[in-house]
Amino acid sequence: MDWTSHGTMLALIAGFGAAHSGLAHLRPWGEAWLGARVYRVGFALVSIPMAVLLLIYFFNHRYDGWQLWSLQDQPGIHALVWGLSLISFLFLYPATFNLLEIAAIQKPEIHLYTTGIIRITRHPQMVGQVIWCLAHTLWVGSSFMVVTSVGLIAYHLFAVWHGDYRWQRRYGAAFAAVKAQTSVIPFRAILDGRQPFRPQELLRWSYLGVLIATGLFYWAHPQMLALAQSVRW
């Protein structure tokens, strides 16, 4: 059996991680030289194409290797995977992000806060990625999917450490105060009394956009798979 695709996927994840975290690490110097908006555009021009290539390769090879389990015909499994995927996107793309800053229309900045989804976890993207990986590994069941999930989770765990390191270096005592009031493990800061749980803070219009986008992604899955298969890679 050819295991080349497994190694290729890990290399793609490592390359994306090096570019994404590397550019994040260089952000203070890049913004000083180029300005915040130009640096954000450059960051996107590097990260987005790499993410698209990674996604195409994943679509085309997701069933490579051993089929470790097959649960797709089991009652309730589709609803479970769909529900977990929806939850994962609510963490991956939380309403705490300012879309105008992401698009560099407004000056991109880092905001230190302890409200909203940050009450649940200081690193919602990591939590969302773990949930997404668990859901899709359950659905696909291949060794390639397991390797992909391990690689993605490993990178996001590194990104947790790297993000805290960068924020501590840049903001010092201000970030130390945020860190003291929040947790990486979901709900830990709430359970040990450092944070109140205020679900009303999650009732924001931005989350409606995430829900709509998630529905569109689900509806467009066949089209996305067909487009990926047209790229013979």
Stockholm file with secondary structure:
# STOCKHOLM 1.0

chainA/1-233         MDWTSHGTMLALIAGFGAAHSGLAHLRPWGEAWLGARVYRVGFALVSIPMAVLLLIYFFNHRYDGWQLWSLQDQPGIHALVWGLSLISFLFLYPATFNLLEIAAIQKPEIHLYTTGIIRITRHPQMVGQVIWCLAHTLWVGSSFMVVTSVGLIAYHLFAVWHGDYRWQRRYGAAFAAVKAQTSVIPFRAILDGRQPFRPQELLRWSYLGVLIATGLFYWAHPQMLALAQSVRW
#=GR chainA/1-233 SS CCCHHHHHHHHHHHHHHHHHHHHHHTHHHHHHHHCHHHHHHHHHHHHHHHHHHHHHHHHHHTTCSCBCCCCTTSTTHHHHHHHHHHHHHHHHSCTTSCHHHHTTSSCCCCCCCCSGGGGTCSCHHHHHHHHHHHHHHHHHCBHHHHHHHHHHHHHHHHHHHHHHHHHHHHHTHHHHHHHHHCCSSTTHHHHTTSSCCCGGGGCCHHHHHHHHHHHHHHHTHHHHHHHHHHSCC
#=GC SS_cons         CCCHHHHHHHHHHHHHHHHHHHHHHTHHHHHHHHCHHHHHHHHHHHHHHHHHHHHHHHHHHTTCSCBCCCCTTSTTHHHHHHHHHHHHHHHHSCTTSCHHHHTTSSCCCCCCCCSGGGGTCSCHHHHHHHHHHHHHHHHHCBHHHHHHHHHHHHHHHHHHHHHHHHHHHHHTHHHHHHHHHCCSSTTHHHHTTSSCCCGGGGCCHHHHHHHHHHHHHHHTHHHHHHHHHHSCC
//
